[in-house]
Amino acid sequence: MVRIKELTRYYGQTCAVDNLVVEIPKGQIVGLLGPNGAGKTTTLRILTGYLQPTSGTIIVNGIDVRENPLEVKKSIGYLPESSPIYPDMIVFDYLLYIAEMRGIEKKRQLERIKELAKICSITEIMHKTVSNLSKGYKQRVGLALALMSDPEILVLDEPTSGLDPNQIVEIRTIIKEIGKTKTIIFSTHILSEAEATCDRVLIINKGKLAADGSADMLKANTSKSQYISMILQNAEMNAVKKVLGSLEAVQKVDTTENSGILTITLSCSKDARADVYNAVKKQDWVLLELKQEKQSLEHIFRELTKEN
Amino acid sequence: MSAKSISIIYKREFKTFFTSPGAYIIISLFLIIIGWFFFSTFFLSGNADMRNFFNLLPIIFAFSVPALSMRLFSEEYKSGSFEILKTLPVTDIDIIGGKYLASLFFTLIMLAPTIFYPIFISFLGDLDWGPVIGGYLGAVFLAGAFSGISILASSLTKNQVVAFIISAAACFFLTVINKSLIFLPSFLTGFLQYLSTDYHFNNIAKGIIDSRDIIYFLTLIFLTLYGTYIVNKERS
Protein backbone atom coordinates (compact mmCIF):
# COMPACT_ATOMS: atom_id res chain seq x y z
CA MET A 1 0.00 0.00 0.00
CA VAL A 2 1.21 3.48 -0.88
CA ARG A 3 0.09 6.55 1.02
CA ILE A 4 1.08 9.93 -0.35
CA LYS A 5 0.69 12.39 2.50
CA GLU A 6 0.49 16.12 1.81
CA LEU A 7 3.40 15.82 -0.55
CA THR A 8 4.99 19.10 -1.64
CA ARG A 9 8.11 19.61 -3.68
CA TYR A 10 9.67 22.86 -4.84
CA TYR A 11 12.43 23.34 -7.41
CA GLY A 12 13.75 26.68 -6.25
CA GLN A 13 10.72 28.93 -6.54
CA THR A 14 8.73 26.60 -8.77
CA CYS A 15 6.25 24.34 -7.10
CA ALA A 16 6.19 20.97 -8.87
CA VAL A 17 3.98 19.02 -6.47
CA ASP A 18 1.51 20.88 -4.30
CA ASN A 19 0.02 19.21 -1.25
CA LEU A 20 -0.79 15.94 -2.97
CA VAL A 21 -2.81 13.40 -0.97
CA VAL A 22 -3.44 9.96 -2.48
CA GLU A 23 -3.87 6.47 -1.14
CA ILE A 24 -3.20 3.49 -3.36
CA PRO A 25 -4.25 0.09 -2.03
CA LYS A 26 -2.42 -3.13 -2.86
CA GLY A 27 -2.94 -4.68 -6.27
CA GLN A 28 -4.24 -1.62 -8.11
CA ILE A 29 -3.03 -0.48 -11.51
CA VAL A 30 -2.93 3.29 -11.26
CA GLY A 31 -2.41 5.61 -14.20
CA LEU A 32 -0.96 9.02 -13.50
CA LEU A 33 -2.14 11.50 -16.10
CA GLY A 34 -1.38 15.13 -16.57
CA PRO A 35 0.04 17.68 -18.99
CA ASN A 36 3.79 18.23 -19.27
CA GLY A 37 5.24 19.66 -16.08
CA ALA A 38 2.24 18.64 -13.98
CA GLY A 39 4.45 16.91 -11.40
CA LYS A 40 4.00 13.28 -12.44
CA THR A 41 7.68 12.43 -12.75
CA THR A 42 8.53 14.37 -9.60
CA THR A 43 5.95 12.40 -7.61
CA LEU A 44 7.31 9.10 -8.94
CA ARG A 45 10.88 10.19 -8.22
CA ILE A 46 10.04 10.98 -4.63
CA LEU A 47 8.26 7.64 -4.28
CA THR A 48 11.33 5.79 -5.56
CA GLY A 49 13.72 7.72 -3.32
CA TYR A 50 15.51 9.63 -6.09
CA LEU A 51 14.28 12.98 -4.83
CA GLN A 52 13.46 14.26 -1.36
CA PRO A 53 10.13 16.00 -0.73
CA THR A 54 10.15 19.62 0.46
CA SER A 55 7.41 18.71 2.92
CA GLY A 56 5.01 15.85 3.44
CA THR A 57 6.00 12.30 2.72
CA ILE A 58 5.10 8.99 1.12
CA ILE A 59 4.52 5.88 3.19
CA VAL A 60 5.03 2.51 1.52
CA ASN A 61 3.78 -0.51 3.46
CA GLY A 62 4.05 1.47 6.68
CA ILE A 63 7.60 2.67 5.99
CA ASP A 64 8.32 6.35 5.52
CA VAL A 65 10.51 7.11 2.45
CA ARG A 66 12.13 9.95 4.33
CA GLU A 67 13.11 7.84 7.30
CA ASN A 68 14.04 4.54 5.73
CA PRO A 69 14.55 4.96 1.99
CA LEU A 70 16.59 1.75 1.77
CA GLU A 71 13.70 -0.46 2.88
CA VAL A 72 11.26 1.33 0.59
CA LYS A 73 13.60 0.93 -2.38
CA LYS A 74 13.69 -2.81 -1.75
CA SER A 75 9.96 -3.14 -2.34
CA ILE A 76 9.85 -0.94 -5.44
CA GLY A 77 10.88 -1.70 -9.01
CA TYR A 78 11.38 1.47 -11.03
CA LEU A 79 11.66 2.20 -14.73
CA PRO A 80 12.68 5.84 -15.21
CA GLU A 81 11.59 7.84 -18.23
CA SER A 82 13.34 6.69 -21.44
CA SER A 83 15.08 3.87 -19.50
CA PRO A 84 18.57 5.33 -19.04
CA ILE A 85 20.70 2.17 -19.00
CA TYR A 86 24.51 2.20 -19.03
CA PRO A 87 25.18 2.34 -22.77
CA ASP A 88 28.50 0.51 -22.73
CA MET A 89 27.26 -2.62 -20.98
CA ILE A 90 26.08 -5.87 -22.47
CA VAL A 91 22.43 -6.62 -21.68
CA PHE A 92 23.24 -9.83 -19.82
CA ASP A 93 26.00 -8.18 -17.76
CA TYR A 94 23.66 -5.37 -16.95
CA LEU A 95 20.93 -7.68 -15.72
CA LEU A 96 23.49 -9.61 -13.69
CA TYR A 97 24.67 -6.36 -12.13
CA ILE A 98 21.12 -5.40 -11.20
CA ALA A 99 20.52 -8.91 -9.82
CA GLU A 100 23.56 -8.51 -7.56
CA MET A 101 22.48 -5.04 -6.48
CA ARG A 102 19.03 -6.36 -5.69
CA GLY A 103 20.60 -8.99 -3.47
CA ILE A 104 19.40 -12.02 -5.42
CA GLU A 105 21.25 -15.18 -4.40
CA LYS A 106 24.08 -16.28 -6.67
CA LYS A 107 22.38 -19.59 -7.46
CA ARG A 108 19.10 -17.93 -8.40
CA GLN A 109 20.56 -15.12 -10.52
CA LEU A 110 20.86 -16.96 -13.82
CA GLU A 111 17.48 -18.55 -13.43
CA ARG A 112 15.84 -15.21 -12.67
CA ILE A 113 17.49 -13.51 -15.64
CA LYS A 114 16.22 -16.29 -17.91
CA GLU A 115 12.71 -15.88 -16.53
CA LEU A 116 12.78 -12.13 -17.12
CA ALA A 117 14.22 -12.55 -20.60
CA LYS A 118 11.22 -14.67 -21.39
CA ILE A 119 8.65 -12.34 -19.81
CA CYS A 120 10.05 -9.28 -21.56
CA SER A 121 11.06 -11.19 -24.73
CA ILE A 122 14.67 -10.06 -24.77
CA THR A 123 16.30 -13.49 -25.04
CA GLU A 124 17.71 -12.83 -28.51
CA ILE A 125 19.42 -9.55 -27.56
CA MET A 126 21.12 -10.74 -24.36
CA HIS A 127 24.59 -10.55 -25.94
CA LYS A 128 24.18 -7.07 -27.42
CA THR A 129 25.57 -3.80 -26.11
CA VAL A 130 22.86 -1.53 -24.71
CA SER A 131 23.83 1.41 -26.95
CA ASN A 132 23.06 -0.73 -30.02
CA LEU A 133 19.51 -1.53 -28.96
CA SER A 134 16.40 0.00 -30.46
CA LYS A 135 14.23 2.08 -28.19
CA GLY A 136 11.65 -0.68 -27.79
CA TYR A 137 14.25 -3.20 -26.71
CA LYS A 138 15.84 -0.71 -24.36
CA GLN A 139 12.47 -0.13 -22.77
CA ARG A 140 12.02 -3.88 -22.34
CA VAL A 141 15.44 -4.24 -20.75
CA GLY A 142 14.41 -1.39 -18.47
CA LEU A 143 11.25 -3.27 -17.59
CA ALA A 144 13.25 -6.42 -16.89
CA LEU A 145 15.46 -4.52 -14.48
CA ALA A 146 12.43 -3.05 -12.73
CA LEU A 147 10.99 -6.55 -12.34
CA MET A 148 14.26 -8.10 -11.18
CA SER A 149 13.51 -8.49 -7.50
CA ASP A 150 9.86 -9.34 -8.12
CA PRO A 151 8.86 -6.14 -6.29
CA GLU A 152 5.47 -5.57 -4.71
CA ILE A 153 5.19 -2.16 -6.30
CA LEU A 154 6.16 -1.37 -9.85
CA VAL A 155 6.68 2.26 -10.80
CA LEU A 156 6.91 3.04 -14.51
CA ASP A 157 7.51 6.52 -15.87
CA GLU A 158 6.00 6.76 -19.34
CA PRO A 159 6.73 3.15 -20.21
CA THR A 160 5.33 3.38 -23.74
CA SER A 161 6.69 6.74 -24.88
CA GLY A 162 8.51 6.55 -28.18
CA LEU A 163 7.46 3.01 -29.01
CA ASP A 164 5.74 1.84 -32.16
CA PRO A 165 2.10 0.67 -31.91
CA ASN A 166 3.04 -3.02 -31.76
CA GLN A 167 5.51 -2.44 -28.99
CA ILE A 168 2.99 -0.33 -27.10
CA VAL A 169 0.51 -3.19 -27.19
CA GLU A 170 3.22 -5.60 -26.01
CA ILE A 171 4.24 -3.42 -23.10
CA ARG A 172 0.60 -2.91 -22.13
CA THR A 173 0.01 -6.64 -22.18
CA ILE A 174 3.00 -7.14 -19.91
CA ILE A 175 1.74 -4.43 -17.55
CA LYS A 176 -1.71 -6.00 -17.40
CA GLU A 177 -0.25 -9.43 -16.83
CA ILE A 178 1.97 -8.24 -13.98
CA GLY A 179 -0.81 -6.05 -12.61
CA LYS A 180 -2.85 -9.11 -11.69
CA THR A 181 -0.65 -9.66 -8.67
CA LYS A 182 1.14 -6.36 -8.07
CA THR A 183 0.57 -2.69 -7.48
CA ILE A 184 1.55 -0.74 -10.56
CA ILE A 185 1.83 3.01 -10.76
CA PHE A 186 2.64 4.45 -14.16
CA SER A 187 2.52 7.84 -15.75
CA THR A 188 1.47 8.49 -19.30
CA HIS A 189 0.35 11.13 -21.76
CA ILE A 190 -1.73 8.70 -23.72
CA LEU A 191 -5.27 8.72 -22.40
CA SER A 192 -6.49 5.67 -24.24
CA GLU A 193 -3.65 3.77 -22.65
CA ALA A 194 -4.76 4.74 -19.17
CA GLU A 195 -8.29 3.80 -20.11
CA ALA A 196 -7.24 0.42 -21.44
CA THR A 197 -4.91 -0.64 -18.64
CA CYS A 198 -5.74 1.13 -15.39
CA ASP A 199 -8.09 0.29 -12.56
CA ARG A 200 -7.82 3.86 -11.46
CA VAL A 201 -6.84 7.13 -13.07
CA LEU A 202 -5.29 10.07 -11.27
CA ILE A 203 -5.23 13.32 -13.18
CA ILE A 204 -2.67 15.76 -11.89
CA ASN A 205 -2.51 19.37 -12.89
CA LYS A 206 0.05 21.90 -11.61
CA GLY A 207 1.05 19.54 -8.85
CA LYS A 208 -2.50 19.16 -7.57
CA LEU A 209 -4.87 16.26 -7.85
CA ALA A 210 -7.54 17.23 -10.38
CA ALA A 211 -9.47 13.98 -10.62
CA ASP A 212 -9.34 10.53 -9.08
CA GLY A 213 -11.33 7.42 -9.95
CA SER A 214 -11.80 4.71 -12.53
CA ALA A 215 -11.99 5.90 -16.11
CA ASP A 216 -15.74 5.15 -16.22
CA MET A 217 -16.39 6.93 -12.96
CA LEU A 218 -14.56 10.01 -14.15
CA LYS A 219 -16.60 10.04 -17.31
CA ALA A 220 -19.84 9.78 -15.38
CA ASN A 221 -18.98 12.40 -12.79
CA THR A 222 -17.03 15.07 -14.55
CA SER A 223 -19.08 15.50 -17.68
CA LYS A 224 -21.62 18.25 -17.28
CA SER A 225 -23.21 17.80 -20.68
CA GLN A 226 -24.04 14.81 -22.81
CA TYR A 227 -23.57 14.47 -26.51
CA ILE A 228 -25.80 12.93 -29.14
CA SER A 229 -24.59 12.36 -32.65
CA MET A 230 -27.03 11.71 -35.47
CA ILE A 231 -27.13 11.47 -39.21
CA LEU A 232 -30.11 12.73 -41.19
CA GLN A 233 -31.03 12.51 -44.83
CA ASN A 234 -33.55 14.55 -46.71
CA ALA A 235 -33.28 17.44 -44.25
CA GLU A 236 -32.47 21.10 -44.61
CA MET A 237 -29.81 22.50 -42.30
CA ASN A 238 -31.62 25.58 -41.02
CA ALA A 239 -34.82 23.70 -40.39
CA VAL A 240 -32.94 21.08 -38.42
CA LYS A 241 -31.25 23.75 -36.34
CA LYS A 242 -34.56 25.39 -35.65
CA VAL A 243 -36.49 22.24 -34.76
CA LEU A 244 -33.84 20.57 -32.65
CA GLY A 245 -32.63 23.81 -31.11
CA SER A 246 -36.10 24.46 -29.73
CA LEU A 247 -36.00 21.28 -27.64
CA GLU A 248 -35.69 21.99 -23.92
CA ALA A 249 -32.74 19.76 -23.16
CA VAL A 250 -30.68 20.71 -26.22
CA GLN A 251 -28.09 23.41 -25.61
CA LYS A 252 -26.21 23.50 -28.84
CA VAL A 253 -26.61 22.13 -32.36
CA ASP A 254 -23.63 21.59 -34.64
CA THR A 255 -24.27 20.45 -38.19
CA THR A 256 -22.12 19.58 -41.14
CA GLU A 257 -23.50 18.77 -44.55
CA ASN A 258 -21.94 16.34 -46.97
CA SER A 259 -23.72 15.56 -50.27
CA GLY A 260 -27.22 15.83 -48.88
CA ILE A 261 -26.46 14.02 -45.64
CA LEU A 262 -26.39 15.99 -42.40
CA THR A 263 -24.15 14.98 -39.56
CA ILE A 264 -25.33 16.59 -36.35
CA THR A 265 -23.85 16.80 -32.88
CA LEU A 266 -26.13 17.91 -30.06
CA SER A 267 -24.97 19.05 -26.64
CA CYS A 268 -27.68 18.26 -24.12
CA SER A 269 -28.11 18.85 -20.41
CA LYS A 270 -29.67 15.40 -19.94
CA ASP A 271 -30.39 12.27 -21.93
CA ALA A 272 -32.55 13.73 -24.73
CA ARG A 273 -32.63 10.82 -27.15
CA ALA A 274 -36.39 10.28 -26.80
CA ASP A 275 -37.22 13.95 -27.34
CA VAL A 276 -34.97 14.13 -30.36
CA TYR A 277 -36.50 11.01 -31.87
CA ASN A 278 -40.01 12.34 -31.41
CA ALA A 279 -39.08 15.67 -32.98
CA VAL A 280 -37.54 13.94 -35.97
CA LYS A 281 -40.57 11.66 -36.37
CA LYS A 282 -42.89 14.66 -36.85
CA GLN A 283 -40.77 15.90 -39.76
CA ASP A 284 -40.24 14.40 -43.15
CA TRP A 285 -36.59 13.53 -42.43
CA VAL A 286 -34.91 10.19 -42.74
CA LEU A 287 -33.06 9.23 -39.60
CA LEU A 288 -29.98 7.15 -40.47
CA GLU A 289 -28.28 7.12 -37.12
CA LEU A 290 -28.86 8.29 -33.56
CA LYS A 291 -26.52 7.55 -30.74
CA GLN A 292 -25.34 8.88 -27.45
CA GLU A 293 -21.64 9.72 -27.41
CA LYS A 294 -19.66 8.46 -24.47
CA GLN A 295 -17.72 11.19 -22.76
CA SER A 296 -14.11 10.59 -23.70
CA LEU A 297 -11.23 10.78 -21.27
CA GLU A 298 -9.63 13.27 -23.63
CA HIS A 299 -12.53 15.58 -23.06
CA ILE A 300 -12.35 15.28 -19.28
CA PHE A 301 -8.60 15.73 -19.39
CA ARG A 302 -8.89 18.91 -21.40
CA GLU A 303 -11.69 20.20 -19.21
CA LEU A 304 -9.68 19.63 -16.04
CA THR A 305 -6.27 20.79 -17.17
CA LYS A 306 -6.98 23.77 -19.38
CA GLU A 307 -5.88 27.17 -18.18
CA ASN A 308 -8.53 28.48 -15.81
CA MET B 1 26.09 1.27 4.01
CA SER B 2 27.09 -2.25 3.14
CA ALA B 3 30.43 -3.63 2.01
CA LYS B 4 28.65 -5.85 -0.48
CA SER B 5 26.96 -3.00 -2.32
CA ILE B 6 30.22 -1.04 -2.34
CA SER B 7 32.04 -3.98 -3.86
CA ILE B 8 29.37 -4.51 -6.55
CA ILE B 9 29.48 -0.85 -7.56
CA TYR B 10 33.26 -0.87 -7.39
CA LYS B 11 33.46 -3.91 -9.67
CA ARG B 12 31.14 -2.41 -12.25
CA GLU B 13 32.99 0.91 -12.32
CA PHE B 14 36.35 -0.83 -12.46
CA LYS B 15 35.28 -2.98 -15.42
CA THR B 16 33.93 0.09 -17.18
CA PHE B 17 37.42 1.62 -17.10
CA PHE B 18 38.67 -1.36 -19.06
CA THR B 19 35.92 -1.21 -21.66
CA SER B 20 36.35 2.47 -22.47
CA PRO B 21 39.09 3.51 -24.91
CA GLY B 22 39.54 6.80 -23.03
CA ALA B 23 41.16 5.10 -20.07
CA TYR B 24 43.73 3.32 -22.26
CA ILE B 25 44.59 6.57 -23.99
CA ILE B 26 45.14 8.30 -20.65
CA ILE B 27 47.31 5.45 -19.37
CA SER B 28 49.40 5.52 -22.55
CA LEU B 29 49.84 9.28 -22.39
CA PHE B 30 50.75 9.08 -18.71
CA LEU B 31 53.43 6.46 -19.32
CA ILE B 32 54.83 8.18 -22.40
CA ILE B 33 55.02 11.59 -20.77
CA ILE B 34 56.45 10.50 -17.44
CA GLY B 35 58.84 8.04 -19.15
CA TRP B 36 60.08 10.65 -21.56
CA PHE B 37 60.61 13.40 -18.98
CA PHE B 38 62.24 11.06 -16.50
CA PHE B 39 64.63 9.28 -18.81
CA SER B 40 65.54 12.36 -20.86
CA THR B 41 67.52 13.69 -17.89
CA PHE B 42 68.20 10.43 -16.09
CA PHE B 43 71.38 9.52 -17.97
CA LEU B 44 72.73 13.06 -17.78
CA SER B 45 72.56 13.20 -13.99
CA GLY B 46 74.39 9.91 -13.63
CA ASN B 47 72.63 9.08 -10.35
CA ALA B 48 70.89 5.73 -9.89
CA ASP B 49 67.85 7.13 -8.11
CA MET B 50 64.17 7.85 -8.73
CA ARG B 51 64.12 11.34 -7.26
CA ASN B 52 63.30 13.01 -10.55
CA PHE B 53 60.48 10.57 -11.19
CA PHE B 54 58.79 11.39 -7.91
CA ASN B 55 59.29 15.10 -8.55
CA LEU B 56 57.40 14.78 -11.79
CA LEU B 57 54.71 12.44 -10.57
CA PRO B 58 52.44 14.92 -8.69
CA ILE B 59 52.18 17.33 -11.59
CA ILE B 60 51.39 14.57 -14.08
CA PHE B 61 48.93 12.97 -11.66
CA ALA B 62 47.25 16.37 -11.34
CA PHE B 63 46.05 15.98 -14.94
CA SER B 64 45.81 12.25 -15.47
CA VAL B 65 43.77 11.37 -12.36
CA PRO B 66 41.05 13.95 -13.12
CA ALA B 67 40.99 12.73 -16.73
CA LEU B 68 40.38 9.17 -15.54
CA SER B 69 37.76 10.04 -12.95
CA MET B 70 35.87 12.95 -14.48
CA ARG B 71 33.16 10.66 -15.87
CA LEU B 72 32.29 8.87 -12.61
CA PHE B 73 29.31 11.05 -11.69
CA SER B 74 29.02 13.47 -14.63
CA GLU B 75 28.35 10.77 -17.19
CA GLU B 76 25.63 9.23 -15.03
CA TYR B 77 23.93 12.58 -14.50
CA LYS B 78 24.01 13.26 -18.21
CA SER B 79 22.68 9.90 -19.37
CA GLY B 80 20.19 9.73 -16.51
CA SER B 81 21.47 6.33 -15.40
CA PHE B 82 22.08 7.88 -11.99
CA GLU B 83 18.34 7.68 -11.47
CA ILE B 84 18.46 3.89 -11.77
CA LEU B 85 21.54 3.63 -9.57
CA LYS B 86 20.06 5.81 -6.88
CA THR B 87 16.72 4.01 -6.78
CA LEU B 88 18.39 0.63 -6.25
CA PRO B 89 18.55 -0.39 -2.61
CA VAL B 90 21.93 1.23 -1.94
CA THR B 91 22.93 4.30 0.05
CA ASP B 92 24.82 7.36 -1.18
CA ILE B 93 27.82 6.18 0.80
CA ASP B 94 27.84 2.87 -1.11
CA ILE B 95 27.76 4.70 -4.42
CA ILE B 96 30.52 7.15 -3.50
CA GLY B 97 32.63 4.43 -1.87
CA GLY B 98 32.37 2.11 -4.87
CA LYS B 99 33.20 4.82 -7.36
CA TYR B 100 36.05 6.14 -5.26
CA LEU B 101 37.69 2.75 -4.89
CA ALA B 102 37.38 2.11 -8.62
CA SER B 103 39.04 5.43 -9.35
CA LEU B 104 41.82 4.84 -6.81
CA PHE B 105 42.64 1.32 -7.94
CA PHE B 106 42.57 2.21 -11.60
CA THR B 107 45.01 5.05 -10.90
CA LEU B 108 47.28 2.52 -9.21
CA ILE B 109 47.01 0.29 -12.28
CA MET B 110 48.09 3.25 -14.37
CA LEU B 111 51.09 3.68 -12.08
CA ALA B 112 51.96 -0.02 -11.87
CA PRO B 113 54.05 -0.33 -15.10
CA THR B 114 56.48 2.28 -13.75
CA ILE B 115 57.64 -0.34 -11.23
CA PHE B 116 59.94 -1.48 -14.05
CA TYR B 117 61.88 1.78 -13.81
CA PRO B 118 63.47 1.09 -10.39
CA ILE B 119 64.01 -2.54 -11.34
CA PHE B 120 65.80 -1.42 -14.48
CA ILE B 121 67.78 1.21 -12.57
CA SER B 122 68.85 -1.32 -9.96
CA PHE B 123 70.77 -3.14 -12.70
CA LEU B 124 72.56 0.05 -13.69
CA GLY B 125 73.76 1.11 -10.29
CA ASP B 126 73.35 0.79 -6.57
CA LEU B 127 69.72 1.86 -6.06
CA ASP B 128 68.57 2.81 -2.57
CA TRP B 129 65.19 1.11 -2.31
CA GLY B 130 64.06 3.10 0.78
CA PRO B 131 63.05 6.29 -1.04
CA VAL B 132 61.59 4.23 -3.90
CA ILE B 133 59.26 2.37 -1.56
CA GLY B 134 58.47 5.64 0.22
CA GLY B 135 57.78 7.26 -3.13
CA TYR B 136 55.34 4.60 -4.18
CA LEU B 137 53.63 4.71 -0.80
CA GLY B 138 53.33 8.48 -1.21
CA ALA B 139 51.97 7.93 -4.71
CA VAL B 140 49.20 5.76 -3.27
CA PHE B 141 48.19 8.56 -0.90
CA LEU B 142 48.47 11.10 -3.70
CA ALA B 143 46.29 8.97 -5.97
CA GLY B 144 43.78 8.73 -3.12
CA ALA B 145 43.67 12.47 -2.59
CA PHE B 146 43.43 13.36 -6.28
CA SER B 147 40.75 10.72 -6.85
CA GLY B 148 38.74 12.28 -4.05
CA ILE B 149 39.07 15.74 -5.59
CA SER B 150 38.12 14.40 -9.03
CA ILE B 151 35.05 12.64 -7.71
CA LEU B 152 33.92 15.75 -5.87
CA ALA B 153 34.32 17.80 -9.07
CA SER B 154 32.53 15.15 -11.09
CA SER B 155 29.58 15.17 -8.70
CA LEU B 156 29.18 18.91 -9.21
CA THR B 157 28.36 18.93 -12.90
CA LYS B 158 26.92 16.84 -15.68
CA ASN B 159 29.58 18.12 -18.05
CA GLN B 160 32.70 15.95 -17.98
CA VAL B 161 34.92 18.66 -19.42
CA VAL B 162 33.89 21.08 -16.69
CA ALA B 163 34.51 18.35 -14.09
CA PHE B 164 37.98 17.78 -15.54
CA ILE B 165 38.87 21.46 -15.53
CA ILE B 166 37.70 21.97 -11.94
CA SER B 167 39.55 18.95 -10.57
CA ALA B 168 42.70 19.47 -12.66
CA ALA B 169 42.84 23.10 -11.52
CA ALA B 170 42.44 22.07 -7.87
CA CYS B 171 45.05 19.30 -8.09
CA PHE B 172 47.43 21.54 -10.01
CA PHE B 173 47.02 24.31 -7.45
CA LEU B 174 47.72 21.96 -4.54
CA THR B 175 50.82 20.74 -6.33
CA VAL B 176 52.45 23.94 -7.60
CA ILE B 177 51.74 25.97 -4.50
CA ASN B 178 54.65 24.21 -2.78
CA LYS B 179 56.98 25.03 -5.66
CA SER B 180 56.07 28.71 -5.75
CA LEU B 181 56.33 29.60 -2.09
CA ILE B 182 59.18 32.09 -2.75
CA PHE B 183 56.78 34.39 -4.54
CA LEU B 184 54.34 34.50 -1.65
CA PRO B 185 54.33 36.69 1.46
CA SER B 186 56.28 35.07 4.27
CA PHE B 187 53.43 34.97 6.81
CA LEU B 188 51.47 32.72 4.44
CA THR B 189 54.21 30.29 3.52
CA GLY B 190 53.88 27.99 6.51
CA PHE B 191 50.15 27.64 6.08
CA LEU B 192 50.25 27.23 2.31
CA GLN B 193 53.08 24.74 2.52
CA TYR B 194 51.04 22.63 4.90
CA LEU B 195 48.07 22.89 2.53
CA SER B 196 50.07 21.59 -0.41
CA THR B 197 49.82 17.92 -1.36
CA ASP B 198 53.24 18.18 -2.97
CA TYR B 199 54.92 19.04 0.34
CA HIS B 200 53.41 16.05 2.13
CA PHE B 201 54.08 13.79 -0.80
CA ASN B 202 57.73 14.85 -0.84
CA ASN B 203 58.03 14.07 2.86
CA ILE B 204 56.77 10.53 2.35
CA ALA B 205 58.79 10.14 -0.86
CA LYS B 206 61.96 10.92 1.06
CA GLY B 207 61.20 7.80 3.04
CA ILE B 208 60.05 9.63 6.17
CA ILE B 209 56.71 8.29 7.28
CA ASP B 210 55.33 11.02 9.52
CA SER B 211 51.85 10.80 11.02
CA ARG B 212 51.23 14.44 10.06
CA ASP B 213 51.55 13.67 6.37
CA ILE B 214 49.35 10.61 6.62
CA ILE B 215 46.74 12.55 8.58
CA TYR B 216 46.87 15.29 5.95
CA PHE B 217 46.10 12.87 3.14
CA LEU B 218 43.42 11.01 5.06
CA THR B 219 41.76 14.31 5.98
CA LEU B 220 41.82 15.48 2.38
CA ILE B 221 40.30 12.19 1.19
CA PHE B 222 37.64 12.32 3.89
CA LEU B 223 36.74 15.95 3.17
CA THR B 224 36.40 15.45 -0.57
CA LEU B 225 34.27 12.32 -0.15
CA TYR B 226 32.15 14.02 2.49
CA GLY B 227 31.76 16.96 0.11
CA THR B 228 30.56 14.54 -2.56
CA TYR B 229 28.08 13.11 -0.07
CA ILE B 230 26.72 16.59 0.70
CA VAL B 231 26.47 17.43 -3.01
CA ASN B 232 24.52 14.21 -3.56
CA LYS B 233 22.18 15.02 -0.71
CA GLU B 234 21.62 18.51 -2.06
CA ARG B 235 20.81 17.21 -5.52
CA SER B 236 17.94 15.06 -4.32
Interface residues (C-beta under 8 A of the other chain):
Chain A: R45 T48 G49 Y50 L51 Q52 L70 K73 K74 I76 Y78 P80 E81 S82 P84 I85 Y86 P87 D88 M89 Y97 I98 E100 M101 R102 G103 L145
Chain B: K4 S5 I8 I9 R12 T16 T19 S20 S79 G80 S81 E83 I84 K86 T87 L88 P89 V90 T91 S236
